[in-house]
Amino acid sequence: MLSGTATQTQPLTARQRKAKKCVLKSVVVSHVVYLLATLVASDVVNSHQTSALHS
């Protein structure tokens, strides 16, 4: 009886670990996308400001 429950809980913890990895990956990806978006936005703003200064 005890060995049956032990084998049942193992896949669950493995699944939770996989889920945590997926969540971490998605958080990292979204953070990178956010950083890229802010970089691009600041570059666009800076380029508009410098072009306005030159004209």
N, C-alpha and C positions, 0 to 999 in steps of 0.2 A: 504493500500500500504506500509506504513512504517513498520507495524508489519511483513509483508511478507519478507522484506529485512532483518529485524533483525533476523528472524528465519533462514534465509539462511546463514547469516554470522556466526552464532553460531557453526554449525558443522565444518566450515572451521577453526575457531580458535582452536577448540578442536582437529582437525586433525593436526594443526600445533604444538600444544602442545605435542601430541603423537609423531610426527615426531622428535621434539626436544629431547624427552626422549629417543627415539631409537638411535638418533645420539650420545647422551651423553653415553648411555650404550655401544655402539660400540667403542667409544673413550676410555672409561674406560677399556673395555675388551682388546682392542689392546695394551693399555699402560701396562696392567698387563702381557700380553703375551710378550711384549718387555722386561719388567723388568725380567721376568723369563728367557727369552732367554739370556739376558746379564749375569744374575747370573750363569746360566749353563755354558755359554761360559767362564766366568772368573774362575769358579770352574775347568773346564777342563784344562784351561791354567795353573792354580795353581797346579793342581795335576801332570801335566806333568813336571812342573818345579821342584817340590819337589822330584818326582821320579828320575829325572835326577841328582839332587844333591846327592841323596842317593846311586846311582849306581856308 
